[in-house]
């Protein structure tokens, strides 16, 4: 986007740059956000430059310089410093790297909510084989009861929860939940994958030890552009099990000396292509403006919710995010039926429902199509 005017852009202009958003009414941004042309072009150009110029330009120097530039851009976007950002493949990748970096003892307690994506479930399930207790906090309506949460985390080694729930679209009070866990001496890990590109993020204000996210949803970046924030002090106590030459100060030294901050979580040779694409996507999102994006999402989700009976809406009636969960009798059949009508939503395993993800690039006409199509369910 170097030759584009990135100072200002409307949601409609951003939509026009996304080839995949054609005839279909697309409401699955909470799973995958199709990329603008210049995002894909930037990723492809990096690969071409890196490979075609590798006989005359040091490919490692090129890659490492790009890693640093990308970290700096992501850090600005989420309110961090560049050495607090590790480039990962996905949110799942980031959570798993944290899980593998803690020196676990049998009897240690991990607390998660029952609202977590498998990314925030499977790494802890694996640790149960090593004698770690996994405590699941039950919730209602996508809400965490603060008193029950405080009781659950009182003796926890680590607490994992989502900033915006993928099940209901509710926003959890991240800073408050982190504060409670801090008082108990627990490490805090936040799954924030539904936040970038949808709402403003300030990981420093949240105060969590680690935040895992990715850019292939609301920011409309490519797959493979994950990132992991780790607080410097917290990182100093972590020793990743996955270690490579990018993790350490000197790969040829006799002893392992991990790099400062989050950099110890990067491992080895990896293309920066997806992350280069993510930088272009972040530029586009900020050209529209996160306040404008959130306001637009609120307007469109309000319009959608007005057409859904109260007893069918599983997300809050008041706006919290673009994720809208709707109770239907047969979610998978509904997804298939809507797909036949050119409307894209997804089913959820819990609650047993369908979820529509409304972005700022969505339109009123598309929302009305979805409302009309869902009316057959009532």
N, C-alpha and C positions, 0 to 999 in steps of 0.2 A: 504493500500500500504506500510505498515511498512516493509515488507520483500521484496519489489521490489526496483530495482534501479531507483530512481526517479530523478537522476541527469541529465539524458539525455533520450530523447525518440523522435522518428520521427513521423510525422503525420500518416504514414502507420502503425507503431506499435500501435499508439493510436486507429486507426480504427480497428485493429485486435482484440482489447479488447472490442469492442462494438458488442454484438451478433445480434442486430437488423439490422446492416448494412450488409446484406447478398446480395441476388441477386438483390434487388430493387435498383434503382438509387435514393437515398434519397436527396431531395433538400428542406427540410422544417425546417431547423435548427432555422430559425427566429421565429418559433412557438414552436417547441419542439426538443430538442437534445437528442436522445437516449443515455442512460448511459452505460459506461463500466461495466464489471462484478464486479470489486472491489468497485465501487461506490454503487451498489445495495447491495453487501455483507456487506459493512461497515454500511449501514443504518439498515440492518437486524440484524447484530451483536449487534448494540446498543440496539435495542428493546429486543433482547434475554437477554443481560447482565442486562438491566434495570429491566426486568420483572422476570427473573428466579432468580436473586440475591436479589430481593426486601425484602425477609424475613430476610436476614442477613446484607444487606447493605442499608443505608438510600437512598431511591429512589430520594428524593428531593435533597440531597447533590450531588448525582451522576448527576442528571439533571442540577443543577445549575453550577457545575464545568464544565460540557460539554458546557453549554451556553457560559460561559466565554471564554473557549478555542476556540470555533467557532467564537465568535466576534473578538478575536485577530487575527485569521487567515484571516477572511474577511477584517478586517481593513488593514492588510499588503497588501492585494491584490489590494485594491482600494485607498491606500494612505491616510488613516485616522487613528485615535486613537480608541481603542476598545470601549471607552464610548461614541463614536460618532456613533456607529452602534447598531441598534435595529434589532432583528431577527423577521421577519414577515413571512407571508404565501406566498406573491407574490408582484409584483409591484403594482397591483391594491390595495392590502391591505395597502401598504405603503402610496400611494397617498391618500387613503381614511382616514388614520389615521391623516395625516397632515390637510386635509380638516376639520376634526372634532375637531382639536386642536386650531384653530384660533377663536378668539372672534369676530365673524362677526357682523357688523351693517348693517341695511338696507341701500342700496345705495353703499355699498362697491363694488369694481370692481375686477373681476377675468379676466385675459387675457390668452387665450390659442390660439394655432395656429389651422388651419384646417387640420393639418397633424397628429393630435393626435390619438392614439389608444383609444378605449372606456374607458380604464383605466384612461385616462387623459381627459375624457369628462363627464362621468356620475356623478362623485362626485360634479362637478360644476353645472350640470343640477339640481341636488337635491337641491343645495343651492339657486337656483332661487326661490324656494318656500318661502324662508326666506327673499326675497327682495334683494338678491345679484345680481348684473348685471354681466352677463357673456359676454365678448367681444371676438369675434372670429376673429383672424387675418388671412386674406386671403393670400395665398401664390401662387407661380407659379413654377412648376417644382421641387417641394420639397425644394424651397429656401425661406428664410425670407428676405424681403426687410428691411434693417436696419432703414431707415427713417420712414417707415410705422410702424415698430415695436416700435420705440421710441415714436411716437405719440400715439400709442395704450396704452402703459404702463405708460404714463405720470402721470395719476391719479390712478393707479392700487394699490390694496391692495396685490394681489398675481399674479404671472406670472408662467404659467406651459408650458413647451415645452420639446421636445424629443432631446436627444443628437444625436441619429441616427434615422432617420425617418423610420417607418415601411412601409410607403407607397412607397417611392422612394429609400431608402437606402442612402440618402444624410446625410452628417455630418453637423450639425449646429454648428456655432462658439460659443460654450457654454460660455466660459469665457467672450467674448465680449457681448453677450446677457445678461449675469448676470450683467456685469458692467453697462450697460444701465439701467437695472431695479433697480440696487442699487442706481443710481443717482436719480431715481424717488421715492425712499423709499419703493419699493415693495419687498415682500418676494419672493424668487426664488425657484421653485421646478422643478427638472429635472427628466424626465422619461428616465432612462439609461438602460432599460432592454436589448437593442440590443448591448450593449457595452461589458459587461464582457465575457471574453473568445474569443472575436473577435479582440479587440483593447486594448491597454494599457489604464488604468483608473487612474486618479489622482484627486480625488474629491477636495482636498485642492487647487490644481491649478485652478480648475473651479471656486471656490469661491462661489458656490451656498449655499443657506441656507439649502436645503434638496435635497437628491438624492435618488430616489426609483429604485430598481432593483431586479433581481431574477436570480437564477442559473440553470434554467431548459432549457435554450436555448443553447447558444454557449459554455458554460462551460461543458455541458453534465451532469449536476447534476440532482437530482430528483425533481419532482414537490413538492411544499411546502417549498422550500428553498429560500424564499425571504429575502431581507435585506433593511434597510432604514438608510441612512446616514443623520444625522442632526448636523449642526454646533452647538457647545456648547452655544454660545451667543444667537443664534436663538432659541434653545430649551428652554432656560430659560423663554422665552416669550410665550411659548405654553403650554396649559393645555388640554391634551387629554380628550375627552369625554368617551372613552373606558378606564376604569381604573380598575386595580386589584392589587393583592398583589405583583406582580413583578414590578408594576409601581411606587411604593411608598417606602419611607425609612422605615416606620413602619406601617404595615397594621392595627395595633390595636390602633394607636394614635387617638386622638379626631379629629384632623384636618388632611387634606391631605397634605403631603409634598412629592412632586414628586421627583423621583430619578434624579440624575444629567444627563445632556446630553440626548442622544437618549434613554437611558434605561427607561425613563418614558413612552415610546411607547410600551413596552412589557406588557402583561396583566396578564396571569395566567398559569395554568397547560397546558403544551404542550409538545409533544414529540420532542426531538432534532434529531430524526432519519434522516429526510431529510437533515438537516444542517450538520450532521456528514458525510452523503454521499457527500454533496457539498464540504467539506474539501478535501475529496479524489479526487474529480473532479478538484479542483483548483490545487492540487499537480500535477495532470497529465497534465493540461494545461501549468503549469509553467515548467514541465519537457520537454515539446516540445519547449516552449519559445514563448511568445507573438509576438516577432518580426518575428520569423519563421512562425508562424500561419498567421499573417497578410500578409507577403510576399507570402505565398502559396495561400491564398485566392485571392490576387491580380492577380497572374498568372492565376488561374483558371477562375476568372470572366472575365479577358481580353479575354481568349479563348472563353468563352460563348458569350460575346458581339460581337466578330468578326463574329459570325454566325447569328446575329440578324440584320435585316434591320434598318437603322437609324430612319426611320419613325415609327418603332414599339417599339423602346427602350424608356422606360419612366424613367429609371435611368440614371445618368450621364454616358457618354461614358468613361470618365476618372475614374479611380478607386477611390471609397470612402468607400465602404463596400462590404460585401458578398451578400447583398440583391439586386437582379436584377429583376426589374419589366418590364413586356413585355405586350404590347397591343395586344389583340386577339379579334376576333369578339364575341365569347361566352365563357367567362372565366370559368364558371362552367362546361360547356361541355368539354372544353379543359382539365381541371383538371381530369375529369372522363376518358377521352380518354387516357391521359398519364398514369393514374393509371392502366388501362387495359394493358398498355405496360410495366408496372413495373417501372414507373417513378413517383416520388412523388413531386408535387408542390402544391401551394394553390392559391385560387382566393382572390382578394381584393375587398372590397366594394367601395373604392375610392383610386386611379383611378380604373375604371372598367377594370381590367387587371389580369394577373397571376403573381405570384412572386416566383422566385427560390432563395433559400438561399444556397449559396455555402460556404462550410466549408473547412478548411485545410484537413480534413479527406476525402473529396470528391476526385475523381480521374479524370484524363483526359478522360478515357474511358467513364465514366458516363456523363461528360460534353458533349462529342461528341454525345452520345445517345440522350441527351436532345436537342441539336441543330438539329439533324436529325429529331427528332419527331416533333419539333416546325415548321419545314420547311413546313409542310402541312397547316399551318395557313397563309402563305403568298400567 
